Amino acid sequence: MSWAVEEWKEGLSPRVLQKIHELESQVDKLKKERQQRQFQLESLEAALHKQKQKVENEKNEAATLKRENQSLMEVCDSLEKAKQKILHDLQVKESQVNIQSGQLNSSKKDIERLEQELKR
């Protein structure tokens, strides 16, 4: 088949044949360069796709962490409210204990006084 490709060159001057050879060499060189650039382009596109996927994953993770953080903040608020309620209840009970302790002391004094009166 190459003989048919070369047939059209028959009868051409050596100078023209030299120029054709140079042009064919240049075409081959440009084809190789185009292939290399195509490969580079495909590699860069693959790297870009990978980076885009990575960014998307990071965005999803950030959104998940944001939701988790919001949930934890709500839990903290709820626990803080429960703590405040428990502290209030504790203060109320301590106050009741103090009142009852005072009543107990008063009753003890009344009992001691009554016992003293009974002994007399």
C-alpha positions as CSV (number, residue, x, y, z in Angstrom):
1,M,0.0,0.0,0.0
2,S,2.9,2.4,0.7
3,W,4.0,2.1,-2.9
4,A,0.6,3.6,-4.0
5,V,1.1,6.4,-1.5
6,E,4.5,7.1,-2.9
7,E,3.5,6.8,-6.5
8,W,2.3,10.4,-6.7
9,K,5.8,11.6,-5.8
10,E,7.3,10.0,-9.0
11,G,8.8,12.5,-11.3
12,L,9.1,15.3,-8.8
13,S,12.4,17.2,-8.4
14,P,14.7,16.3,-5.5
15,R,14.1,19.8,-4.0
16,V,10.3,19.3,-4.0
17,L,10.8,15.7,-2.6
18,Q,13.0,17.2,0.2
19,K,10.3,19.7,1.0
20,I,7.6,17.0,1.0
21,H,9.7,14.9,3.3
22,E,10.2,17.9,5.6
23,L,6.5,18.6,5.6
24,E,5.6,14.9,6.3
25,S,8.1,14.9,9.2
26,Q,6.6,18.0,10.5
27,V,3.1,16.5,10.2
28,D,4.3,13.4,12.1
29,K,5.9,15.6,14.7
30,L,2.7,17.6,15.1
31,K,0.6,14.4,15.3
32,K,2.8,13.2,18.2
33,E,2.6,16.5,19.9
34,R,-1.2,16.6,19.5
35,Q,-1.4,13.1,21.0
36,Q,0.8,14.2,24.0
37,R,-1.3,17.3,24.5
38,Q,-4.5,15.2,24.2
39,F,-3.1,12.9,26.9
40,Q,-2.2,15.8,29.1
41,L,-5.7,17.3,28.6
42,E,-7.3,14.0,29.5
43,S,-5.1,13.7,32.6
44,L,-5.9,17.2,33.7
45,E,-9.6,16.6,33.1
46,A,-9.4,13.5,35.2
47,A,-7.5,15.4,38.0
48,L,-10.1,18.2,37.8
49,H,-13.0,15.7,38.1
50,K,-11.2,14.1,41.1
51,Q,-10.8,17.5,42.7
52,K,-14.4,18.5,42.1
53,Q,-15.5,15.2,43.6
54,K,-13.3,15.9,46.6
55,V,-14.7,19.4,47.0
56,E,-18.3,18.0,46.8
57,N,-17.4,15.4,49.5
58,E,-15.9,18.1,51.7
59,K,-19.1,20.2,51.2
60,N,-21.2,17.2,52.2
61,E,-19.1,16.5,55.2
62,A,-19.2,20.2,56.3
63,A,-23.0,20.2,56.0
64,T,-23.2,17.0,58.0
65,L,-20.9,18.5,60.7
66,K,-22.9,21.7,60.7
67,R,-26.1,19.7,61.3
68,E,-24.4,17.7,64.0
69,N,-23.1,20.8,65.7
70,Q,-26.6,22.4,65.6
71,S,-28.0,19.2,67.2
72,L,-25.3,19.2,69.9
73,M,-26.0,22.9,70.6
74,E,-29.7,22.1,71.0
75,V,-28.8,19.2,73.4
76,C,-26.5,21.5,75.4
77,D,-29.3,24.1,75.6
78,S,-31.7,21.4,76.8
79,L,-29.2,20.2,79.4
80,E,-28.6,23.7,80.6
81,K,-32.3,24.3,81.1
82,A,-32.6,21.0,82.9
83,K,-29.6,21.9,85.1
84,Q,-31.2,25.3,85.9
85,K,-34.5,23.6,86.8
86,I,-32.7,21.0,89.0
87,L,-30.8,23.8,90.8
88,H,-34.0,25.7,91.4
89,D,-35.7,22.5,92.7
90,L,-32.7,22.0,95.0
91,Q,-32.9,25.5,96.3
92,V,-36.6,25.0,97.0
93,K,-35.9,21.7,98.8
94,E,-33.0,23.2,100.8
95,S,-35.3,26.0,101.8
96,Q,-38.0,23.5,102.9
97,V,-35.4,21.5,104.8
98,N,-34.2,24.6,106.6
99,I,-37.8,25.5,107.4
100,Q,-38.5,22.0,108.7
101,S,-35.2,21.9,110.5
102,G,-36.2,25.2,112.2
103,Q,-39.6,23.7,113.1
104,L,-37.9,20.5,114.4
105,N,-35.6,22.6,116.6
106,S,-38.6,24.6,117.8
107,S,-40.5,21.4,118.5
108,K,-37.6,20.0,120.4
109,K,-37.4,23.1,122.5
110,D,-41.1,22.9,123.1
111,I,-40.8,19.2,124.1
112,E,-37.9,20.0,126.4
113,R,-39.8,22.8,127.9
114,L,-42.9,20.6,128.4
115,E,-40.7,17.8,129.8
116,Q,-39.3,20.3,132.3
117,E,-42.8,21.4,133.2
118,L,-43.8,17.8,133.7
119,K,-40.9,17.1,136.0
120,R,-41.9,20.0,138.2
